[in-house]
Amino acid sequence: MKSGEVDHPARARARDLVENVAREQEPQAALRTAAVQQGLERVLDAFRGERLGTQHFASLTGYGHGDQGRDVLDRVFARVLGAEAAAVRLQFVSGTHAIAAALFGVLRPGDRLLSVTGRPYDTLEEVIGLRGHGQGSLAEFGIIYDEIALSPSGVVDGLALDCALSRSARLVLIQRSCGYSWRPSLSIAQISDLCERIHDRQPDCVCFVDNCYGEFVEAVEPPAVGADLIAGSLIKNPGGTIAPAGGYVAGRADLVRQACCRLTAPGIGMDGGTGFDLQRLVLQGIFLAPQMVSEALIGADLVAGVFARLGFPVQPVAGGMRSDLIQAVRLGTPEALKIVCRAFQACSPVGSYLDPVPAEMPGYASALVMAGGTFIDGSTSEFSADAPLREPFDLFVQGGTHRTHVRLALTEALTALDAAGLIDLPQTGKA
């Protein structure tokens, strides 16, 4: 609502509903806020341990050989993530790119790749070779791919896993986040159990975790509980909403080097690549990340609570276990998806005048409708929402620098849904 306008009755009812749910969730929000301290201590310990100074904010040019800032950044991330080594590079285009570099770096022709969390995120399908051809997918290089479906409750089926591990696997892919699936994210405890079970059966098998959307949500990261290698994006959680681009790989030093040999070239590996004088933003981003993740989790709980109050299925429920930032809402119709995304876009700080319409996106099988008026293009650590335009028409909400932004966007979305006759807002004071 613009300053000076009279509050519309539907908007007033929407605002009351959002504020009532937020008040009910204050004890949970306080717990999420208190958890920031532990994450921030991790980051500060890493900064102190690596003697971070302003001299590390500058990069070298050209090849970037001996770039002290880049090397310190790598060691800081390794400490924060509980890994032996890490490579943080602005040259990674996305989390998918970092994951692809890890897969191509570790796997060799004839190796078997096993996904134990069902079908991976859409953008990995062409990397693996499940869609498309002629682009140099893993399948075209002779990598064998298998997957096991998750159980109906969304957890890894132990019997199916044991059966799948009866054949040798070079690398097991574990997707921590739900992605575009209606399932809970995998907790660190579940990832720990999986890694232990896999290594007991096949000690040389690489446990690789797609860590996108998961950083700082729990007290430790997958390398601390047995994962051999992880990868993620800087424009998600660890970038703290200000890293301008990039991604990371972390874990065993030999595996990190192999991944970097795919990013750069064999013989160069981790030893090349400038930071374009942007190390300060990446370091400042990971400093801010625990706070940003906390706010995003509070916002996700609010989204879940509000839509559940209106009768929509949500995954996870407000206050439920979370190991990623994503909140799914089953809206049920394409019209509702478009209306909510349009309202969220209108509340964005950038491009609020744009009307998000379903469109094809590189790497995705279905047309997507996306609301993401973010300062960093595509940043999902900032408040955004997207959905593949396919049944059952689930909306996936993530990010948010502050819970207040989520409240404003929800109010507009509910007002628009009410105007379209898709919901009935409770009367003021009766939420």
C-alpha positions in Angstrom: 0.0 0.0 0.0 1.4 3.4 -1.0 1.8 6.1 1.7 -1.3 8.1 2.2 -3.7 5.5 0.7 -6.7 4.2 2.7 -6.3 0.6 3.8 -8.5 -1.7 1.8 -10.7 -4.0 3.9 -9.2 -7.1 2.4 -5.7 -5.8 2.9 -6.5 -5.1 6.5 -7.7 -8.6 7.0 -4.6 -10.0 5.3 -2.4 -7.9 7.5 -4.2 -9.0 10.6 -3.8 -12.7 9.6 -0.1 -12.3 8.9 0.5 -10.4 12.2 -1.4 -12.9 14.3 0.6 -15.8 12.9 3.8 -13.9 13.4 2.9 -13.3 17.1 2.1 -16.9 17.6 5.5 -17.8 16.2 7.5 -15.4 18.3 9.0 -18.2 20.6 10.2 -20.1 17.6 11.6 -16.9 16.0 13.5 -16.2 19.2 15.1 -19.7 19.0 16.1 -19.1 15.4 17.6 -15.7 16.4 19.5 -17.2 19.3 21.1 -19.8 16.9 22.9 -17.0 15.0 25.5 -16.8 17.8 26.8 -20.3 17.2 27.1 -19.8 13.4 28.8 -16.4 13.8 31.3 -17.9 16.3 32.2 -20.4 13.6 32.9 -17.6 11.1 34.8 -15.4 13.6 37.0 -18.3 14.7 37.9 -18.9 11.1 38.7 -15.3 10.5 40.9 -15.2 13.6 42.5 -18.5 12.8 43.5 -17.3 9.3 44.6 -13.9 10.5 42.3 -12.1 8.1 43.4 -8.6 7.3 42.5 -5.8 4.8 45.4 -6.9 2.6 43.4 -10.0 1.8 40.6 -7.9 0.1 42.8 -7.2 -3.0 43.3 -9.7 -5.9 46.0 -10.2 -8.4 45.4 -9.8 -12.1 45.8 -12.3 -14.9 46.5 -15.8 -13.9 46.1 -15.0 -10.2 49.1 -17.1 -9.2 49.9 -16.8 -5.5 46.8 -14.7 -4.7 46.9 -14.5 -0.9 43.3 -13.2 -0.7 42.0 -16.2 -2.6 44.0 -18.6 -0.6 42.8 -17.1 2.7 39.2 -17.2 1.5 39.6 -20.9 0.7 41.0 -21.7 4.1 38.3 -19.6 5.9 35.5 -21.6 4.1 37.2 -24.8 4.9 37.2 -24.0 8.6 33.6 -22.8 8.6 32.4 -25.9 6.7 34.5 -28.3 8.7 36.4 -29.5 5.6 40.0 -30.4 4.9 40.1 -28.0 2.0 37.8 -25.6 0.0 37.9 -23.8 -3.2 35.7 -20.6 -3.4 35.6 -19.2 -6.9 33.7 -16.4 -8.6 34.3 -18.3 -11.8 31.6 -20.8 -10.7 28.5 -19.6 -12.5 26.1 -21.3 -10.1 25.6 -24.1 -7.7 24.9 -26.4 -10.6 28.2 -25.4 -12.1 30.1 -26.2 -8.9 28.3 -29.6 -8.6 29.1 -30.4 -12.2 32.8 -29.6 -11.8 32.9 -31.9 -8.8 31.2 -34.7 -10.7 33.3 -34.4 -13.8 36.4 -34.0 -11.7 35.9 -37.1 -9.6 34.2 -39.5 -12.0 35.9 -41.4 -14.8 34.6 -43.5 -17.7 33.0 -46.7 -16.4 32.4 -45.3 -12.9 28.9 -45.6 -11.4 27.1 -42.5 -10.0 24.3 -43.4 -7.6 21.8 -40.8 -6.4 20.2 -41.9 -3.1 17.7 -39.1 -2.8 15.7 -39.7 -5.9 15.8 -37.7 -9.1 18.3 -34.7 -8.6 17.4 -31.1 -9.0 16.2 -30.2 -12.6 19.4 -28.4 -13.7 21.5 -31.6 -13.0 19.4 -33.7 -15.4 21.3 -32.5 -18.5 24.6 -32.7 -16.6 24.0 -36.4 -15.9 22.5 -37.1 -19.3 18.9 -37.7 -18.3 17.7 -35.0 -20.7 19.3 -33.6 -23.9 22.2 -35.0 -25.9 25.3 -33.8 -27.7 26.4 -31.5 -24.9 29.1 -33.7 -23.3 27.0 -35.1 -20.4 28.4 -37.6 -17.9 26.5 -40.3 -19.8 28.3 -39.4 -23.0 31.6 -39.9 -21.2 30.6 -43.4 -20.1 29.4 -42.6 -16.6 26.8 -45.1 -15.4 23.9 -43.5 -13.5 21.5 -45.1 -11.0 19.1 -43.7 -8.5 16.8 -45.0 -5.7 13.5 -43.3 -4.9 12.9 -41.9 -1.5 10.3 -43.6 0.7 6.8 -42.2 0.8 7.7 -40.2 3.9 10.7 -38.6 2.0 13.6 -40.4 3.6 16.2 -42.7 2.1 14.9 -46.3 2.0 17.5 -48.4 3.9 16.7 -51.7 2.1 16.8 -50.0 -1.3 20.1 -48.4 -0.4 21.6 -51.7 0.7 20.5 -53.3 -2.5 21.9 -50.4 -4.6 25.3 -50.7 -2.7 25.6 -54.4 -3.6 27.2 -53.0 -6.8 30.3 -50.9 -6.7 29.7 -47.1 -6.8 32.4 -44.5 -7.3 30.3 -41.6 -6.0 27.0 -41.4 -4.1 25.0 -38.1 -4.6 23.0 -36.9 -1.7 20.8 -33.8 -2.3 20.3 -32.1 1.1 17.6 -29.7 -0.1 14.1 -30.7 -1.3 14.7 -28.8 -4.6 11.4 -28.9 -6.5 10.2 -32.0 -4.7 7.5 -32.3 -2.1 9.7 -33.8 0.6 11.6 -32.7 3.8 15.2 -31.7 3.5 17.8 -34.1 4.8 19.0 -33.3 8.3 22.7 -33.4 9.2 21.9 -36.4 11.4 20.4 -38.2 8.4 23.4 -37.3 6.2 25.7 -38.6 8.9 23.9 -41.9 9.1 24.0 -42.2 5.3 27.7 -41.5 5.0 28.5 -44.0 7.8 26.3 -46.7 6.1 27.9 -46.1 2.7 31.5 -46.1 3.9 30.9 -49.2 5.9 29.7 -51.0 2.7 32.1 -49.3 0.3 35.0 -47.5 2.0 36.4 -46.0 -1.2 33.0 -44.6 -2.3 32.8 -40.8 -2.4 29.9 -39.4 -0.4 29.0 -36.1 -2.2 26.4 -33.7 -0.8 24.7 -31.0 -2.9 24.7 -28.5 0.0 22.7 -25.7 -1.8 20.3 -23.9 0.5 21.7 -25.7 3.6 24.6 -23.7 4.9 24.2 -22.4 8.5 20.7 -23.9 8.9 22.1 -26.4 11.3 25.1 -26.3 13.8 27.5 -28.1 11.5 28.0 -28.9 7.8 28.2 -32.3 6.0 32.0 -32.6 6.0 32.0 -32.6 9.8 29.8 -35.8 9.8 31.5 -37.9 7.1 30.7 -36.3 3.7 33.8 -36.5 1.4 32.8 -33.6 -0.8 30.2 -30.8 -0.9 29.3 -28.0 -3.3 27.2 -24.9 -3.1 26.5 -21.4 -4.4 27.6 -18.1 -3.0 24.3 -16.4 -4.1 22.5 -18.7 -1.7 23.1 -19.0 2.0 26.9 -18.4 2.4 27.0 -15.2 0.4 24.9 -13.4 3.0 23.0 -11.6 0.2 26.0 -9.5 -0.9 28.4 -12.0 -2.7 28.0 -10.9 -6.3 28.5 -14.4 -7.9 30.3 -17.7 -7.5 30.3 -21.0 -5.7 32.4 -23.4 -3.8 33.5 -27.0 -3.4 34.8 -28.3 -0.1 35.8 -31.6 1.5 38.8 -33.9 1.1 41.8 -32.0 -0.4 42.4 -34.5 -3.2 38.7 -34.3 -4.3 38.6 -30.5 -4.1 41.7 -30.4 -6.4 40.1 -32.8 -8.9 37.0 -30.6 -9.0 39.1 -27.5 -9.6 40.9 -29.3 -12.5 37.5 -29.3 -14.2 36.9 -25.6 -13.4 40.3 -24.6 -14.8 42.5 -27.3 -16.3 44.6 -30.2 -15.2 47.9 -28.8 -14.0 46.3 -25.5 -12.9 43.6 -26.8 -10.5 43.3 -24.6 -7.5 46.3 -22.5 -8.3 44.8 -20.1 -10.8 41.9 -17.7 -11.0 41.7 -14.1 -9.8 39.1 -12.8 -7.3 38.5 -9.6 -9.3 39.1 -7.6 -6.1 35.8 -9.0 -4.8 37.1 -11.1 -1.9 35.9 -8.5 0.6 32.3 -9.0 -0.5 32.5 -12.8 -0.2 34.2 -12.6 3.2 31.7 -10.0 4.4 28.9 -12.2 3.0 29.9 -15.2 5.0 30.1 -12.9 8.1 26.5 -11.9 7.5 25.3 -15.3 6.5 24.3 -16.7 9.9 22.0 -13.6 10.5 20.6 -13.7 7.0 19.8 -17.5 7.2 18.1 -16.9 10.6 15.8 -14.3 9.1 15.1 -16.5 6.1 14.1 -19.3 8.4 11.8 -17.1 10.4 10.2 -15.9 7.1 9.8 -19.5 5.9 8.0 -20.4 9.2 5.7 -17.4 8.6 4.9 -18.4 5.0 4.1 -22.0 6.3 2.0 -20.8 9.1 -0.1 -18.3 7.1 -0.8 -20.6 4.2 -1.5 -23.6 6.5 -4.0 -21.4 8.4 -5.8 -20.9 5.0 -6.0 -24.6 4.4 -3.1 -25.1 2.0 -0.7 -28.0 2.4 2.8 -26.9 3.3 6.2 -28.6 3.5 7.6 -28.4 6.1 5.1 -27.2 8.7 5.9 -24.1 10.7 8.3 -24.9 13.4 9.2 -28.2 11.9 12.6 -29.6 11.3 14.5 -27.6 8.7 17.8 -28.3 7.0 17.4 -25.9 4.2 15.7 -22.5 3.5 13.0 -23.7 1.1 9.4 -23.5 2.0 6.9 -25.3 -0.3 3.2 -24.4 -0.5 0.8 -26.5 -2.6 -1.3 -23.8 -4.2 -3.0 -26.3 -6.5 -3.7 -24.0 -9.6 -1.5 -22.1 -12.1 -3.6 -19.0 -11.4 -2.7 -19.0 -7.7 1.0 -19.5 -8.5 1.0 -16.6 -10.9 -0.9 -14.3 -8.5 1.4 -15.0 -5.5 4.5 -14.6 -7.7 3.2 -11.3 -9.1 2.5 -10.0 -5.6 5.9 -11.0 -4.3 7.5 -9.4 -7.3 5.6 -6.2 -6.7 7.1 -6.1 -3.2 10.6 -6.6 -4.4 13.2 -3.9 -4.1 14.3 -4.3 -7.7 12.0 -4.6 -10.7 8.8 -4.2 -8.7 7.1 -3.0 -11.9 7.7 -6.3 -13.7 5.1 -9.0 -14.2 6.5 -12.5 -13.8 5.2 -14.8 -16.5 6.0 -18.5 -17.0 9.0 -18.9 -19.3 11.6 -21.5 -20.4 14.8 -21.3 -18.3 18.2 -22.9 -19.3 18.6 -26.3 -17.6 14.9 -26.7 -16.6 12.5 -29.2 -18.0 9.4 -27.1 -17.4 8.5 -23.5 -17.8 9.0 -21.6 -14.6 7.3 -18.6 -13.0 9.7 -16.7 -10.9 9.5 -13.7 -8.5 12.9 -12.4 -7.7 13.5 -8.7 -7.7 16.8 -9.1 -6.0 19.9 -6.9 -5.9 22.0 -9.9 -7.0 20.5 -11.5 -10.1 19.1 -14.9 -9.2 20.0 -14.6 -5.5 17.9 -17.0 -3.5 19.3 -15.8 -0.2 17.2 -12.7 -0.9 13.5 -13.1 -0.7 12.2 -14.8 -3.8 9.8 -17.5 -5.0 9.5 -19.7 -8.0 7.7 -22.7 -9.3 7.7 -25.1 -12.3 4.4 -24.7 -14.0 3.3 -28.3 -13.6 0.9 -30.2 -11.4 0.3 -30.1 -8.5 1.4 -26.5 -8.8 3.7 -26.1 -5.8 5.3 -22.8 -4.9 8.8 -22.7 -3.5 9.7 -19.7 -1.4 13.2 -19.0 -0.1 15.5 -16.4 1.4 14.8 -13.0 2.9 17.0 -10.4 4.5 14.4 -9.6 7.1 11.1 -11.1 8.3 9.4 -7.7 7.8 9.9 -8.0 4.1 8.2 -11.4 4.1 5.3 -10.0 6.1 4.7 -7.2 3.5 4.9 -9.6 0.6 2.5 -12.1 2.2 0.0 -9.3 2.9 0.0 -8.3 -0.7 -0.2 -12.0 -1.9 -3.2 -12.7 0.3 -5.0 -9.6 -0.7 -4.6 -10.5 -4.4 -5.7 -14.1 -3.8 -8.8 -12.8 -1.9 -9.6 -10.4 -4.8 -9.4 -13.3 -7.2 -11.8 -15.4 -5.1 -9.2 -18.1 -4.5 -9.2 -17.7 -0.7 -11.6 -16.3 2.0 -9.7 -14.2 4.5 -10.9 -14.3 8.1 -12.6 -11.3 9.5 -10.4 -8.8 11.4 -9.7 -10.1 14.9 -10.8 -13.7 14.1 -7.6 -15.1 12.5 
